[in-house]
Amino acid sequence: MLIDQYGHLDLNELLLPLAELDLFPSAEERVEWAGASDALSPQWVAQAEQYLSFTWPALTVERYLNYNRKGDNLSFLFPFFERRSVLGAFVLAECIEGKGRFLDQILNGIFCICEETTWMTPFDLANFKEVVPSPTDRIVDLSCSETGALLAWVHNLLKKQLDAISPRVCARIETEISQRLMEPYMEHDDYWWMGFVETPVVNNWNPWCNSNMLVCFLLLESNSEARCAAILKIMRSLDVFIRKYPPDGCCQEGPMYWGAAGGGLHTCLWLLKEASAGEIDIFSEPVVQLIGQYIYKVHIHDDYFVDFADGDARVAIGMQAYNYGLSIGDQRLVQLGANVEKTIPRKLNWFNMYNCLQDLFIECESTEFKAPYIREAWMEHSQVMTARESEGSEQGLYLAAKGGTNNEPHNHNDVGNFIVYADGLPVFIDLGTEEYTAKTFSAERYEIWYL
């Protein structure tokens, strides 16, 4: 799709030069930052103020070993996420306030992360039959690419301020991202999530990792030929994801993963469109529209969504639905997104700087809109149906059902399930999942009680 339409063109002519690319205001653009969200800006500053005396947690080898010995992933993930979330909060607060009082802690966070032996988590390391980290662990996966994208945004937003302290700071970021991510991305076609090797499924990892790598190459690659080659490869990989996606637009991993799957695809397509001054644009393609529309088809009420398998019943979709709706011109998707409360992400979870910046700078007329509450939806390929008593209202009964097999991403040991809500509140529920452990995605998966 992307390659068919744009692969034969000269990307050097389509893409804006690095110096002209202005996705979001940098910290020195004070007028623009003064116009950031009145609701969120003080929250970010208050959050960062709580961390001014923050002690950056150690990622000890013992934390890696705990996964191998006990199946415990969280003793590593919590401090891993905390480092990144706290750094992100400091960066946004500094951009909002512009007084320099968070810069020392930003430096601490940058160097803590740059000095990590690897950006891989124990779960991902275990896939390579290793139990302790090594500097040679340079793989492009979720945790590594998320880390790289975060540092690329830090570089992009605060380069002038960081260079005033020492040019070595941004140089270090550039070196780490180049060696850990950009070089292996271009050297490898065998990462399963890319879709270039035979694999039964290409799931949310594809747009998630590709969106992060797109940020890295767009913001940091100064060699125009290398930049174009990387973006062409990303487009090829995204084409596989789109081609293998269910034709009804259903996210078979559930609404909780739509933000990474459909939302991740939107991030990629938005970045490509912005980076090409609107020239690269496939938002009118039917499957791209269906992927976005899925999320309001499974919306029940407030933050309740139709959950099956490993999904949570309550999902925070942020501004992704609103932005996706604007991109494809779907008013119902805009309405759903406008009704989502803007919040600061949880500290012990992924920190996505792109989403945070969108929340700060995309104006949303939330007072004008009501969630669409569509009467019914049927996604034939994925065997998902939803129905409510009253169009446009959460009042009355709501039913959702799914047929399927165990050979689906994140599925449980069943051939389908159903849930029932009344007046927007749960009556019969799907059990969902607990925190992931080493057992969750192993051969012992179905020994877990709720699966």
C-alpha positions, 0 to 999 in steps of 0.5 A: 500500500505505502510502497505501491503508492510512494515506493517508486518516488524519490523520498529525498524530494518528498521528505522535509530536510531534518532542519525543517522538520518541526513536529512539535515546538522545542523548549525555546519556542516559549510562545507555543509552549505557553499555549499548551493545554491549560489542564495538563501543563500544571499537572506535569509541572506538579508531577516533576516537582515531586521528583526533584529529589528523586533517586534513580533506581538501580537495574541490578543483575539480581532483577534480571535473575528474578525473572529466570528464577521466579518468573517475576518480571515486575521487580525489573519492569517497575524501576525500568518504567520509573526511570523513563516516566520520571525523565519524561515528566522532567522534560515536559515540565522543563519545556512548559516552565522554561526556567532550567530548574529540572535540567540537572535531573534531566541529565541524570536521567539521560545518563542513567538510561544511556549507561544501562547495559542493555535496553532489553527487559528480562522477558525479552532477554529470555527469548534468547536463552540469556539470563544476564544482560550484555552490551552486545544485546542490541535488538530492536524490540518494544522496550529498546525502541521505546527507550530510543524514541524517548531519548530522541524526543528529549534530544529534539525538544531540549537540544539547545539547553543541553548543548549549552551545558555540554555538546557531549549530552546530545552526542551521547544520545545520538551514539547510543540510539545509532548503535543500539537501534538504528544500525541493527534495524537496517542490518536485520530483516529477521525480526519477526515483527517486521513481517519480512520472514514467514510468521503466523502473525504480525501483531501490535509490535509492528507499528509500535516498534516501527513508530519508535524507529520512525521517530529516531530516524526522522529526528536524528538521521542527518544523512539524507540517503540513510534516512530515506532508506530507513523510512522506505524499510519502515513503510515496507514493514507497515505494509505487511501489518496492514495487509495481514490485519483483519479486513473488518478492522477488528483488533483481535488483541482487544481494545487494550492493545488497539492503542499500540496496534491501530494507534501505533499505525496512526502514529506512523501514518501521521509522522509520515504525512507530517514529515512529507508536508502532506504528500504521504497520506493513506488515511483514505484507504478503507482498511485504515479507516476501519482500523480506527473505527473499531475502537468506537464499535467496542466502546461501552461507556466512559472507559469501559470497552469490550474486553476479551482474552488478555484485555482489561475492561477499563482502557485509557485511550488518551487522545489517540481516538480523537487524532485518528478521527481527525485524520480519517474524517470520522466524526464518531471517532472524534466524538469518542476521543473528545470524551476521554479525560486527559490524564498523565500516564502512570509512572510504572508503565510505558512512557510515550512522549509522542502521545503526551505531546499530542495531548498537550498541543491538540485542541479538543472541543470536549464540551461539544461532543458526546460519545457516539454509543452506536447501536450495533456492530458486526465484525464478520472476519473476527466474529465479534458482535456488539449491541445496545438497547438504545442508540446514542445512550449507555442506558439499557442492556449492552451485549458483546460476544466473540467466537474464535480459537486459541490460535489468536493473539492473547487468546484464552483457552476457549472458543469464545465468550460474551459480556453483558452490561446494564446502564453502562456498568458490568453485569457478566464479565470476562476475567481478563488477565493479571500481571504478566509473568514468565508463564503467561506466554510460555507452553504452560500458559493454559495452566494459569487459572484465569486462562 
